Structures are given as structure tokens and as C-alpha cells.
């Protein structure tokens, strides 16, 4: 009798153990499923209206870390996913657990999707992998590709200090974006000088619209409008890419004017423009006609325009002011017509723009035009950072520059730093520098 009871007890114990195992297995499974839900809707991929891909390259000296602020101001929902690729200077950003892909959740938290370890954000392959990852795991009807990091116009943006000192060139960017199947809006939130005719021309076919600053920029001032942009997207999720581009410039201009008083001396030098990339080719074709004309009339060109009067930062020129100066001083009607046509194409290309009070002549695009202090630098135009730059092959501007300038030596003067990034964003060395 006792033996039978013992056998029954053993069977019941085994059965109970089995039930406990099943219970805890289901519990763990549900827990894992909940974590996956935070990342990707119970692991069932759902196509949203928008996916915002933020390429946050903050691995450089004195970088500002926009990640925490970004997560506080935007959040994913049924209409939009915010995906961030973050790489920060380790000693400054220890609070961010890893270099890798993150998602900003509905409750303004970020969750790590994939830990990548130390990586070179200045590599086109790395950018391509990120876009592919975002599209495969967070598909959408429309994609925004945003960048944080230093910018240098035609030369590129997103310099990375570790593991190698590298810059993501415009050629690498365009190749990566095309290889990943393109995006709808390219957005340079902090990189300076990316409102560049060379850079925008490089991105033709990569996106529908392009937003960047012709002059200085700074992520700090985007912080004042990110929440407004996020709310607008969620309230008007079906809006067109052009409408969003216009709204971003509007919100940026409002944010600049509402910035704290102690930033006023800097906001006067900020610019931002929205570019219709489908019109960039028409602009460059028209501008090439102007460059070709002045290649044959170099003495006149030198008489009509002076880079010392037009250039800022030593090497960048306000393209609209250059064209207007030529138009106002040119006496040959045929040449004047070429310039007027180029200005018309310029106005068609720049959808909308904002410029601070100290940038009254700025209208959305710069071009490389070194002044006398930096004239020796024309030898570095497109070399090495301009490798693969379409503007070099399709426009005679470089040939014109080489014809109207004279190098004083065989070495070029290194470009001085434009300013420094602190926890408060971009701070110029001095107003006189502008």
C-alpha cells in the first residue's frame, strides 16, 4: 500500500514539476515577447507612414551629445518610428550604454536594438548598413535621414575621431544612400555649410528634398523645434515631403527667434534652407553656362567679382550674392541673360529658406570660392574629399577658379577651426570671424 502511494506521489510530483516548467517557460516567453514589442510590434513588422533615421556622429572632440535631448522631444507611435544610430566620444557619453542602433519608444525612452561596438561613422558602408537596417526593420511610406556632426559643405560631414580620423564625404553619402534604395528627405540638423550647391547636386536622385545650412548651424537650435516637428508629423501624418520640408524651415525660424536671450548674438548668423533636389540639375546646368562664359572672359570676371568681398569662412561664398553681383555689373546682354536664367533656376531650386539678421544676402546655397587668404587652397578643392563629386565633372567652376587665381606657394594654408562645440551647441570663436 505504501509502495503504491509512493509511486502515485512520484507521478504527481513529476507532473507538477512539468506544469511548473511549462508555466515558467511561457512566462519567460511572454517576457521576451514584451521586450520585442518595445522594439518592433511583437516582432510583426508594420509599415508606418514615416521612419526617421538619425545618424548621430558625436565621436569628436568637445562634441555635443544630442541623444538624450532628442529622446525627450520625440517619440514613436503608430505613424512614425524614430531610429537612432549613435556613436559618441566615450569619455563624455558614458551614460549611453553602447554604440549602436536605438529606438525612441512611445514613452520617450530609448532601447538598444543592436550593439555595434566601436565603429567608423565616416564610412559610407556604415551609413548604408544603417539605412538598410532601418528600412528592413522599420519600413515606412516615407523616410527621413538626419545627420549630426561637423559639416564642411562640398567636402562632407560627420567626422569620426575613433577608430580612425575620417570624414563622410558627399561622394560616400550619395553612394550609400543610392545603394540602400534612397530616402525622401535628407536633413542636416547640425553640420555647418551643408547648404552647398556642390553637396545638393551630389544628392540628386538620392532624395526628393534636402535641408541644410548655408552658413553656421547647431543642434541646440533644433532642440527648440523638434517637439513641434514631431507633433506636426503625428497630426498631419499623410502630408507631402515638400510640406514637411517647408514646415521644418518655418519651425526652425520660430525656434531661432524664441531662443534664450544669451544666444542672440549667434542666432543672427544662422541659416537654413529646403532644396528641391529635382531642380538641382537645372541649376548646375545653367550655372555651368555662366562658368563657361567667364572661362573665356577671365579678366572681366576678376573685375566684376572679388572673393574677398563675397567669401565667408575664407573659402565659401554666398552663391546668390555672387550671381546678383555678376548680373548687376555685367554689360554684355548675352552674358546677363545667362546669369538671369541661373538666378531663376536658383529660385526654383530653393523651396524656402531662413537667414538671421546678419545674413541678409544669404538665400540658401553656398559655393566654394576661396578669398586671397586661402587662395592657395584651391589645390585641395575636390582633393581628397571631393573624390566622386559630380559637380567637378559636370561644371567648369573649378577650371574658372584655376584660371583667375594665382597660387603663391605649393602648399595650402590649413583651414582654421570654425568654432567649437560645447554642451550648449555650436559657439563661434568670435562674431568678427563671420
C-alpha positions in Angstrom: 0.0 0.0 0.0 2.8 2.4 1.0 4.6 1.4 -2.2 1.6 2.3 -4.3 1.2 5.7 -2.5 4.9 6.4 -3.1 4.5 5.7 -6.8 1.5 7.9 -7.1 3.3 10.7 -5.2 6.3 10.4 -7.5 4.0 10.6 -10.6 2.1 13.6 -9.1 5.5 15.3 -8.3 6.8 14.7 -11.8 3.5 16.1 -13.3 3.6 19.2 -11.1 7.3 19.8 -12.0 6.3 19.5 -15.6 3.5 22.0 -15.1 5.9 24.4 -13.4 8.4 24.1 -16.2 5.7 24.8 -18.8 4.4 27.8 -16.7 7.9 29.4 -16.3 8.7 28.7 -20.0 5.5 30.5 -21.0 6.3 33.3 -18.6 9.8 33.8 -19.9 8.5 33.6 -23.5 5.9 36.3 -22.8 8.5 38.5 -21.2 10.8 38.2 -24.2 7.8 38.9 -26.4 7.1 42.1 -24.5 10.7 43.3 -24.9 10.4 42.5 -28.6 7.2 44.5 -28.7 9.1 47.5 -27.4 11.4 47.2 -30.4 9.1 46.0 -33.2 5.5 45.5 -32.6 5.5 41.9 -31.2 8.1 41.1 -33.9 5.5 41.6 -36.6 6.9 44.3 -38.9 4.3 47.0 -39.6 4.8 49.7 -42.2 4.4 53.2 -40.8 3.9 56.4 -42.6 7.3 57.7 -41.6 10.6 56.4 -40.4 13.1 59.0 -39.0 16.7 57.7 -39.3 19.1 59.8 -37.1 22.8 59.3 -38.0 24.2 60.8 -34.8 28.0 61.0 -35.3 29.2 62.6 -32.0 32.6 60.9 -31.8 34.8 64.0 -32.0 36.5 66.4 -29.5 34.1 68.5 -27.5 31.1 67.1 -29.3 27.6 68.0 -28.0 25.5 65.0 -27.2 22.0 65.4 -28.7 20.8 61.9 -27.9 19.2 62.3 -24.5 17.5 65.6 -25.6 16.3 64.1 -28.8 14.6 61.2 -27.0 12.9 63.7 -24.6 11.4 65.6 -27.5 10.2 63.0 -30.0 8.5 59.6 -29.6 7.5 56.7 -31.9 3.8 55.9 -32.4 1.6 54.2 -35.0 2.5 56.8 -37.6 6.3 57.2 -37.1 9.4 55.4 -35.9 12.4 57.2 -34.6 15.6 55.1 -35.0 19.0 56.5 -33.9 22.5 55.3 -34.8 24.6 56.8 -32.0 28.4 56.9 -31.7 29.7 59.2 -29.0 33.0 60.2 -27.5 33.3 57.6 -24.8 34.8 59.7 -22.0 31.9 62.2 -22.4 29.0 60.0 -23.1 29.3 57.2 -20.6 25.6 57.4 -19.8 24.8 56.0 -23.3 25.4 52.2 -22.9 26.8 51.4 -26.3 27.5 52.5 -29.8 24.7 51.1 -31.9 21.1 51.3 -33.2 18.4 52.5 -30.8 14.7 53.1 -31.0 13.0 56.0 -29.2 9.8 54.5 -27.7 6.3 55.9 -27.2 7.3 57.0 -23.7 10.4 58.9 -24.8 12.8 56.2 -23.7 15.4 54.7 -25.9 16.0 51.0 -26.2 19.1 49.4 -27.7 18.3 47.4 -30.8 21.8 46.3 -31.7 25.2 46.9 -30.1 27.9 47.5 -32.8 30.9 48.3 -30.7 33.4 51.0 -31.8 32.7 51.8 -35.4 33.7 54.4 -38.1 30.8 56.8 -38.8 32.9 58.4 -41.5 32.5 55.3 -43.6 29.9 55.1 -46.4 29.4 51.4 -45.8 28.4 52.1 -42.2 25.8 54.6 -43.4 24.5 52.2 -46.0 24.1 49.4 -43.4 22.2 51.8 -41.1 19.7 52.8 -43.8 19.2 49.2 -44.8 18.7 48.2 -41.2 16.1 50.9 -40.7 14.2 50.1 -43.9 14.2 46.3 -43.2 13.1 46.5 -39.6 11.0 49.7 -39.6 9.6 50.1 -43.1 7.6 53.2 -43.9 6.0 55.0 -46.8 8.5 57.9 -46.4 12.0 58.1 -44.9 13.8 61.0 -43.3 17.6 60.7 -43.0 19.0 63.2 -40.5 22.7 63.8 -39.6 24.5 65.2 -36.6 28.2 66.1 -36.7 30.6 68.6 -38.2 29.9 69.8 -41.7 32.1 71.2 -44.4 29.9 71.8 -47.4 31.1 70.0 -50.6 33.7 68.1 -48.5 31.2 66.2 -46.4 30.2 65.8 -42.8 30.2 63.6 -39.8 33.9 63.4 -38.9 34.7 60.4 -36.6 37.7 60.5 -34.3 37.8 56.8 -33.4 38.8 54.3 -34.5 40.2 56.4 -37.3 40.1 60.1 -38.1 37.6 60.0 -41.0 35.1 62.2 -42.8 32.0 61.0 -44.5 32.4 62.6 -47.9 29.5 63.7 -50.1 30.5 61.1 -52.6 30.3 58.4 -50.0 27.0 59.6 -48.7 25.3 59.6 -52.1 26.7 56.2 -53.0 25.5 54.8 -49.7 22.0 56.3 -50.0 21.6 55.1 -53.6 22.8 51.6 -52.7 20.2 51.5 -49.9 17.3 52.5 -52.2 17.2 56.2 -51.5 15.2 58.2 -48.9 12.7 61.0 -49.2 14.2 63.8 -47.1 17.9 64.5 -46.2 18.2 66.6 -43.1 21.4 68.1 -41.7 20.4 69.2 -38.3 23.8 70.4 -37.1 26.5 70.1 -39.7 27.5 73.6 -40.9 27.8 74.7 -44.5 25.8 71.8 -46.0 23.5 74.2 -47.8 26.0 73.8 -50.7 25.4 73.7 -54.4 28.0 71.0 -54.8 26.6 68.9 -52.0 22.9 69.2 -53.1 23.9 68.4 -56.7 25.6 65.3 -55.4 22.4 64.2 -53.7 20.2 64.5 -56.8 18.3 61.2 -57.2 19.1 60.2 -53.6 16.1 62.0 -52.1 13.2 64.4 -53.0 14.2 67.2 -50.7 17.3 68.3 -48.8 17.6 70.6 -45.8 20.9 72.2 -44.6 22.5 75.4 -43.5 24.3 77.6 -46.0 26.3 79.1 -43.1 26.6 78.0 -39.5 24.3 75.5 -37.8 23.9 73.9 -34.4 21.8 71.1 -33.0 20.9 73.3 -30.0 18.5 75.3 -32.1 16.8 72.2 -33.5 16.0 71.2 -29.9 13.7 74.2 -29.7 11.6 72.9 -32.6 11.9 69.1 -32.5 8.8 68.6 -30.4 6.8 70.9 -32.7 8.0 68.9 -35.7 7.1 65.7 -34.0 3.6 66.9 -33.1 3.1 68.2 -36.6 4.1 64.9 -38.2 1.7 63.0 -36.0 -1.2 65.4 -36.5 -0.6 65.5 -40.3 1.0 62.1 -41.0 -0.1 62.0 -44.6 1.5 65.3 -45.6 3.8 65.5 -48.5 7.6 65.6 -48.2 7.6 69.2 -49.6 5.1 70.3 -47.0 7.2 68.8 -44.2 10.3 70.5 -45.6 8.5 73.8 -45.6 7.2 73.2 -42.1 10.7 72.4 -40.8 12.1 75.7 -42.0 9.2 77.5 -40.5 9.6 75.9 -37.1 13.4 76.4 -37.3 12.9 80.1 -37.9 10.4 80.3 -35.0 12.8 78.4 -32.7 15.7 80.8 -33.6 13.6 83.8 -32.6 12.5 82.2 -29.4 16.0 81.1 -28.3 17.2 82.4 -24.9 18.5 85.9 -25.0 22.1 84.9 -24.4 22.1 83.1 -27.8 21.0 86.1 -29.7 24.5 87.1 -30.9 24.8 83.7 -32.5 21.4 83.2 -34.0 21.9 86.3 -36.2 24.4 84.1 -38.2 22.2 81.0 -38.6 20.7 80.0 -41.9 18.6 77.0 -43.1 17.1 76.1 -46.5 15.0 73.5 -48.1 16.1 72.4 -51.5 14.1 70.6 -54.2 16.7 68.1 -55.5 14.7 67.5 -58.7 15.7 71.1 -59.7 19.4 70.9 -58.7 20.5 69.6 -62.1 18.8 72.5 -63.9 20.6 74.9 -61.6 24.0 73.4 -62.2 23.5 73.2 -66.0 22.6 76.9 -66.0 25.5 77.8 -63.8 27.9 75.9 -66.0 26.9 78.1 -68.9 27.9 81.1 -66.8 31.2 79.4 -65.8 31.9 78.5 -69.4 31.4 82.1 -70.5 33.7 83.6 -67.9 36.4 80.9 -68.7 36.6 82.8 -72.0 36.5 86.2 -70.2 38.6 85.7 -67.2 39.8 89.3 -66.9 36.2 90.6 -66.9 35.3 88.0 -64.2 38.2 89.2 -61.9 37.0 92.8 -62.5 33.3 92.1 -61.7 33.7 90.0 -58.5 36.2 89.9 -55.7 36.2 86.8 -53.4 37.4 88.9 -50.5 34.1 90.7 -50.6 32.0 87.6 -51.1 33.6 84.8 -49.2 32.9 83.8 -45.6 35.0 81.3 -43.5 37.7 82.1 -46.0 36.6 79.7 -48.7 32.8 79.6 -49.0 30.7 82.1 -51.0 27.1 83.1 -51.0 26.0 81.8 -54.4 23.0 84.1 -54.7 25.1 87.1 -53.9 27.8 86.0 -56.5 25.1 85.7 -59.2 23.5 89.0 -58.3 26.8 90.8 -58.3 27.6 89.5 -61.8 24.1 90.3 -63.1 24.3 93.9 -61.8 27.8 94.6 -63.2 27.7 92.7 -66.5 27.2 94.8 -69.6 27.1 92.0 -72.2 23.4 91.3 -72.6 24.0 87.7 -73.7 26.0 87.0 -70.5 23.5 88.9 -68.4 20.7 86.6 -69.8 22.7 83.5 -68.8 23.1 84.9 -65.3 19.4 85.8 -65.0 18.4 82.3 -66.1 20.7 80.8 -63.5 19.1 83.0 -60.8 15.7 81.8 -61.9 16.9 78.2 -61.6 18.3 79.0 -58.2 15.0 80.4 -57.0 13.2 77.3 -58.3 15.6 75.0 -56.5 15.5 76.7 -53.1 11.9 76.0 -52.0 12.1 78.1 -48.8 14.9 79.4 -46.6 15.6 81.3 -43.3 18.5 83.6 -42.6 19.5 85.5 -39.5 19.7 89.3 -39.4 23.4 89.3 -40.1 23.0 87.2 -43.2 20.7 89.5 -45.2 22.3 88.4 -48.5 22.0 84.7 -47.9 19.4 82.8 -49.9 20.1 79.1 -49.3 23.2 77.8 -51.1 26.9 78.4 -50.9 29.7 77.6 -53.3 33.5 77.1 -52.9 35.2 80.5 -53.7 38.4 81.0 -51.6 39.5 84.5 -50.8 43.0 85.8 -51.0 44.0 84.5 -47.6 43.0 81.0 -48.6 43.7 81.2 -52.3 46.4 78.5 -52.1 43.8 76.1 -51.0 42.2 75.8 -54.4 44.5 72.9 -54.9 42.6 70.9 -52.3 39.2 71.6 -54.0 37.8 68.0 -54.6 41.1 66.5 -53.4 40.9 64.3 -51.5 37.4 64.9 -50.1 35.9 65.7 -53.5 36.6 62.3 -54.9 33.4 61.1 -56.7 31.8 64.6 -56.6 29.6 65.0 -59.7 29.9 68.8 -59.6 33.6 68.5 -60.5 32.8 66.6 -63.7 29.7 68.5 -64.8 30.6 72.1 -64.1 33.5 74.3 -65.2 33.6 76.3 -62.0 36.9 74.7 -60.8 38.6 75.4 -64.2 37.4 79.0 -64.0 38.8 79.3 -60.4 42.2 77.9 -61.5 42.2 80.4 -64.4 41.5 83.5 -62.3 43.6 82.7 -59.2 47.4 82.5 -58.7 48.9 80.3 -56.1 51.6 82.0 -54.0 53.1 78.7 -52.9 52.9 75.0 -53.4 51.4 74.4 -50.0 47.9 75.3 -48.8 47.1 77.1 -45.6 45.2 74.7 -43.2 41.7 75.9 -42.6 41.3 77.2 -39.1 38.6 75.7 -36.9 35.3 77.4 -37.5 34.3 77.2 -33.8 33.8 74.8 -31.0 31.0 72.5 -29.9 30.2 72.5 -26.2 27.3 71.2 -24.2 25.3 74.2 -25.4 25.9 73.5 -29.1 27.8 75.5 -31.7 29.6 78.6 -30.4 31.7 80.6 -33.0 35.1 81.9 -31.9 34.0 85.4 -32.4 31.5 87.5 -34.3 34.3 89.1 -36.2 35.0 85.6 -37.8 31.7 85.9 -39.6 
